[in-house]
Amino acid sequence: MFKRLSSELTLIYAALFGVVLLLIAGAVWVAVEANSRQAVRAEMTSSSAVFDRIWKLRADQLQQTAEVLARDFGFREAVATGDDETMLSALDNIQSRFSFDTAMIIRPDGSVISLDDELTGPADPTLLAAVTANPDASGVLTLGSTTYQAVSAPVRAPTLIGWVVFGQRLGGEQLGELEQLSAIPLSAHLYLKRAGQQWSALEDRPGSAIGIAGEELAARAIETNGDILINMPERNSIGGVKTLQVFAEGASSAGLLLEYSLTMNQAHYRDMLATIAVIGAIGLAALVLGSWFVSRRVTGPISGLRAAADQLTRGEVAAVAVKGRNEIAELAANFNVMSSEIAAREQRILHLARHDQETGLPNLRALHEALAGLRKIAPPGNIFGAIISINRFDQIRGAIGHGLFSRLIAEIAKRSLNSGEGLHVGRATTGTIAVVFTAQSREAAEATIRATAQAVSRPVTLDGDRVDVMVTAGLACDAEDAKAHLELLERAEVAVEQARAQRKITAWFDPAAYGDPATTLSLMSSMVHGLSSGELFLAHQPKLDLRTEKISSAEALLRWRHPQRGMIRPDAFIGMAEETGHIRPLTDWVIDRAIADQRIFQKAGHDVTLSVNVSGRLIANEQFAERALRQIRRSGARLCFEITETAVIDNPKLALDVMNELKQAGIGISIDDYGSGLSSLSYLRAIPAEELKIDKVFVENLGNGNSDAFLVKSTIDLAHSLGMKLTAEGVETADVLAILRAMGADMIQGYFVAKPLAVNDFLAFMQSPDAKATSAI
Amino acid sequence: MLGRFLTYAATSFLFATQAWAGDIVIRVTTPDGKPLPDAVVLMPAKPGGPKPAPIDGLKMAQAGKQFTPFVLIAPVGSTVEFPNLDKFRHHVYSFSKGNKFELELYGREEKRVITFKTTGVAALGCNIHDQMVAFIRVVDTPWAAKSGDDGVARLTAAPDGSQRIDVWHPYATAKDQTVTQTITVSPGATTVTVVLGIAPPS
């Protein structure tokens, strides 16, 4: 629900507080409401009592005054003797002294004497009845249109001779005074009812605000003959109704309604509630801030932990600041321990990944990283890589064992490292170490590596035994020959092989001498295509039989005229074909082609035995041999297989079986390039060859009077003694021919006779052998 | 007081025996049948009829903040003494028409004498003591009597034949506090019962 725990905590606390606040407010409202009503009722009751008291005080004052007057001897005499002037002056005197609103004397015969002319004359029957019934009457009295609180007192002399009646007006003014006496804001309303009439409000104090409701209430109060306190929900007020004593009992009724508006009362409580609401809002804000602050304190470290965990996930170093001693602090501390342990473990793993476990030396990966580092600070032309390879490391390792050999490598690496400044040294393969470094020039780089090689090529003492160490170093520059598709150190490794081939201690990588494997693959692909498209063809180099002085045989040499690259030398693709497995179909094609060419020659009347070069690897291949035999038998061709000496030695037993089979099938076997490999006389004896071709390096120098002449002569003798003919290749001069003829060589091959010739040229050559071929191939 | 009344009654009786011989016994009761004392029963004087002789020395004493007797019958022209038997002073007055007088403060053993010359009722009061009330019925007929505690009043030697009698009580509710009744007086004793509503002042 929430993304942040602190928000969630804050909201929960705020909601709880809000609920509590609402409950409190509700409780306060209910209590206040009840309390308010109760207080109002109490106040109404008390106001009612106050009113009673005031009413009585007024009545008593009137009554006492009336009695005082009624008992005054002179007044009584005046009344008894019918002295009206005296009576009126007495009334006037009293009225002005006590501020009574009305005063009168009623005589038993019903006549009224009053200062008020309207009252003078026959008494109101009700009034007369009232005083007759109760000479000390007291209560609400309406005379004409005016309502009074009135009292009467009998005048006795000593028998009853009349009544004195005093009245105080009851009107808006008096009710207003009554309202002001109350402690609470009341509004007072007076209701009257005369016999046979409806209830009505006091005329100058209309009860319009109360209306019929108030009058009905007054009626109810009178009817229940008591004071009542009632709710007036429609007016949101409480009303207290009092029955008032009336002057004329039974003839009229009067009621007083004291109304208290709850609206006004509740306004105060609304203010209080508003205060509570404001306090609540402030409290809520404080709580939200507080809980936010607290939860931030709680969740802040958690957020920190989360961020640190994210960092850790990204593989960065992560640490959390530990504050306090609570559980989260412990968690943070544990996290930090975990984080540092992970970092340490990662360091170990990285170390393992970058170092050779056997020797603890940096491995190739570490060197590549070092190289990447160098590439950032130096141009490619100044970055160099070298592979220092221990010569004959198999033998050394076999002799001293793996354990000591590791120490040897480590020692060599140490010496390498110490041999110059800024060298990055690591183990490249089991028997090699690699050095990556920068130098100002190729010459400086070579000097560095020479120094290293020299420093390394000293005997190493391991467990008291001296081990002689000789190394070969290959060098490569980062800038050169991107076309080789080899990494710097791979090129350096190739350079090691190239150095070995050149019998040098150090050598630069030679891209020309190294066939690019990628190019090789595409070359093989075009070669296969060239076989069918006629780009490849055979050139035949005639062999001169010195016995017959005729051309009776020729060597079929493969030629490739590439549409884009021109003539491609066999060296460039034969070896490759051997490596990539294309040599089999290629040789099959050559045999088929030789058979076909031989037929062309036959048709032209030239019977020529064609020699085909067969790779030593194929001669041990029975499927190849079977196919070759089948083709030759079917065509009846006469072919000879030239096999290099080294190849034969590679797979002696099987090769011998196959060669014997070929010989039985009438296919001649020829040992090619004799003298360039490591000769084994026993194999030479075992091979069922009929021809031995001495390597041209011996033949080319024959005329120079060196030891080659002796070697050639003894080889010729060796061949003859083993029942083989000897062919000399590379004959280019008549002098050499003369020497070979004198030595007893059987056949010669070379430019002196003819260069390799395409089919047509060959045919032309055969027509006139003395004429030298015009176009050698 | 009773002695004096009897003296008066005897005197009246002397007149009656001379010309007439009828006695009237009037029993005055309240409506609930209780005997009503202090009611005055009289037979109104007739023109040319006998007049009562004035009596001197009738007494209306003040004792214990009360008048004694409560009701006194006085033939017109009689004098009434007002002896004060209390230790304090009284201020006796009457505003009654024709018999208006005022005896301003007088003390113990002081005696005031008033002559009542007008027939009617004189209501007596004391200006100092409101509760003191008494009535003097001034009559111009020889036949007047006051009911006793047993509510009985006697008129002696009343003329025979149909006669009007008035029964008066100061607190009677009837008009002029008087109930009038016509009776036939025969020789010997004629007995009449008169019912009078009473409303004493509160």
Interface residues (C-beta under 8 A of the other chain):
Chain A: R71 F73 R76 E77 A80 T81 P135 D136 P154 R156 A157 P158 T159 L160 I161
Chain B: Y93 F95 K100 A123 L124 G125 C126 N127 D130 M132 V133 P170 P201 S202
